[in-house]
């Protein structure tokens, strides 16, 4: 009788484990681990070119986010008109002028 009791407990444990595993695969009620730290970029540096300024429109600052650059009226931007937040936490090509 004791053997059947142990066998029953083992089977119940396996069934419970299987159900929990299936729920996680379906995305329901899974135990979530700690969230990874999000990499973000700081505000890009605003550069001055004589009397002209480069304006930077930054919305999101997470990896892959894009910021758009433009110049004061009457001035032309040299270089890319957009930069991207990289995995390193730095903006790509901040060398427009």
C-alpha positions as CSV (number, residue, x, y, z in Angstrom):
1,X,0.0,0.0,0.0
2,X,2.9,2.4,0.8
3,X,4.3,1.8,-2.7
4,X,1.0,2.8,-4.3
5,X,0.9,6.0,-2.2
6,X,4.4,7.0,-3.3
7,X,3.6,6.1,-6.9
8,X,0.4,8.2,-6.8
9,X,2.3,11.2,-5.3
10,X,5.0,11.0,-8.1
11,X,2.3,10.8,-10.8
12,X,0.4,13.8,-9.4
13,X,3.6,15.8,-9.2
14,X,4.4,14.9,-12.9
15,X,0.9,15.9,-14.0
16,X,1.1,19.2,-12.1
17,X,4.5,19.9,-13.7
18,X,3.1,19.1,-17.1
19,X,0.2,21.4,-16.7
20,X,2.4,24.3,-15.5
21,X,4.7,23.8,-18.4
22,X,1.9,23.8,-20.9
23,X,0.5,27.0,-19.4
24,X,3.9,28.7,-19.8
25,X,4.1,27.6,-23.4
26,X,0.7,29.1,-24.1
27,X,1.7,32.3,-22.3
28,X,-0.7,31.9,-19.4
29,X,0.2,32.4,-15.8
30,X,3.9,31.8,-16.1
31,X,6.3,32.7,-13.4
32,X,8.3,35.5,-14.9
33,X,12.0,36.0,-14.0
34,X,13.5,39.5,-13.5
35,X,13.1,41.8,-16.4
36,X,16.4,42.5,-18.2
37,X,17.7,46.1,-17.9
38,X,16.6,48.2,-20.8
39,X,19.4,50.0,-22.6
40,X,18.6,53.6,-23.3
41,X,20.6,56.5,-24.8
42,X,21.0,59.9,-23.1
43,X,19.9,63.1,-24.9
44,X,22.0,63.6,-27.9
45,X,24.4,66.6,-27.8
46,X,23.2,69.7,-29.5
47,X,26.0,71.2,-31.6
48,X,26.4,74.8,-32.6
49,X,27.8,75.8,-36.0
50,X,28.6,79.5,-35.9
51,X,25.2,81.2,-35.7
52,X,23.3,78.0,-36.6
53,X,22.1,75.3,-34.3
54,X,21.2,71.7,-35.0
55,X,17.9,70.8,-33.6
56,X,17.3,67.2,-32.5
57,X,13.8,65.7,-32.2
58,X,14.0,62.8,-29.8
59,X,11.0,60.8,-28.9
60,X,11.9,57.4,-27.6
61,X,15.5,56.8,-26.2
62,X,15.5,52.9,-26.3
63,X,17.6,50.8,-28.5
64,X,16.6,51.2,-32.1
65,X,14.8,54.6,-31.6
66,X,15.6,57.2,-34.2
67,X,16.2,60.9,-33.6
68,X,15.8,63.5,-36.4
69,X,18.2,66.4,-36.9
70,X,17.5,69.7,-38.6
71,X,19.2,73.1,-38.9
72,X,18.2,76.7,-38.3
73,X,16.5,78.3,-41.3
74,X,18.9,79.3,-44.0
75,X,21.5,76.6,-43.0
76,X,22.2,73.2,-44.4
77,X,22.8,70.0,-42.4
78,X,25.9,68.1,-43.5
79,X,25.8,64.5,-42.6
80,X,22.9,62.2,-41.8
81,X,19.6,63.8,-40.8
82,X,18.8,61.0,-38.4
83,X,20.7,59.0,-35.7
84,X,19.8,55.7,-34.0
85,X,20.1,54.6,-30.4
86,X,22.6,51.7,-30.4
87,X,22.9,48.7,-28.1
88,X,25.9,50.4,-26.5
89,X,23.7,53.2,-25.2
90,X,25.3,55.7,-27.6
91,X,23.7,57.5,-30.5
92,X,25.1,56.6,-34.0
93,X,27.0,59.2,-35.9
94,X,26.6,62.4,-33.8
95,X,28.9,64.2,-36.2
96,X,26.5,66.1,-38.3
97,X,27.2,69.8,-38.7
